[in-house]
């Protein structure tokens, strides 16, 4: 998958040439690899449930690409780390509010 980074929005192209705009909700490093929690950029902010994907950034011919996490244990551990990170970010934002 090709990807282009912008503020918190990235554009990725899958192996079929379909392009997706995704918002990066959070990222963590686990065992030396970076993992991203992503949601569609056009997702409804008011929706009760947010569709979140977790992808792993790996190098391919010197270029970073995003791939699905195939190992269930790895995915569960990374999910827990990402959720912890998101909650900490939310608490920090609340603490900064007057």
C-alpha positions in Angstrom: 0.0 0.0 0.0 1.3 3.5 -0.9 0.7 6.2 1.7 1.0 9.9 2.0 1.2 11.6 5.4 -0.5 14.9 6.2 -1.5 16.4 9.5 -3.6 13.7 11.1 -5.0 12.5 7.8 -3.2 10.0 5.6 -4.1 8.7 2.1 -3.4 5.1 1.4 -3.8 3.1 -1.8 -4.5 -0.6 -1.5 -3.2 -3.4 -3.8 -6.3 -2.9 -6.1 -5.5 0.8 -6.6 -8.4 2.0 -4.4 -7.5 5.1 -2.4 -8.7 5.8 1.1 -8.4 8.9 3.3 -7.9 7.9 7.0 -7.5 9.8 10.2 -4.8 8.8 12.5 -6.3 8.5 16.0 -3.2 7.4 17.8 0.0 5.6 17.3 2.3 3.4 19.5 5.6 1.6 19.2 5.6 -2.0 20.2 8.6 -4.3 19.9 10.3 -1.8 17.6 7.4 -1.4 15.2 4.9 1.5 14.8 1.2 0.8 14.9 -1.6 3.2 13.9 -5.2 3.3 15.0 -7.1 4.7 12.0 -10.6 5.6 11.1 -12.2 6.8 7.8 -11.5 10.5 7.5 -15.2 11.1 6.5 -16.5 9.3 9.6 -19.4 10.9 11.5 -18.0 12.5 14.7 -21.4 12.0 16.3 -21.7 8.3 15.6 -21.9 6.1 18.7 -19.5 3.5 17.4 -16.4 4.5 15.4 -14.9 2.0 12.9 -11.3 1.7 13.9 -8.6 -0.2 12.0 -5.1 -1.1 13.5 -2.3 -1.3 10.9 1.4 -1.9 11.3 4.0 0.3 9.5 6.7 -1.8 7.9 9.5 -1.0 5.5 9.3 -2.3 1.9 12.1 -1.4 -0.5 13.0 1.5 1.8 9.4 2.8 1.8 7.0 2.6 4.8 3.8 0.7 4.1 0.9 -0.2 6.3 -0.1 -3.8 6.7 -2.8 -5.7 8.6 -1.8 -7.3 11.9 -2.4 -11.0 11.4 -1.4 -12.3 14.8 -4.3 -12.2 17.3 -2.2 -11.9 20.4 -0.1 -9.1 18.8 -3.3 -7.3 17.7 -4.8 -7.5 21.2 -1.7 -6.2 22.9 -1.4 -3.3 20.4 -5.1 -2.6 20.8 -4.7 -2.3 24.6 -1.7 0.0 24.2 -3.5 2.2 21.7 -6.6 2.5 23.9 -4.4 3.4 26.9 -2.7 6.0 24.8 -6.0 7.5 23.6 -7.4 7.7 27.2 -4.1 9.4 28.4 -4.4 11.9 25.5 -8.0 12.7 26.4 -7.2 13.2 30.0 -4.3 15.5 29.1 -6.6 17.6 26.9 -9.2 17.8 29.7 -6.5 18.9 32.2 -5.4 21.7 29.8 -9.0 23.1 29.6 -9.6 26.1 31.9 
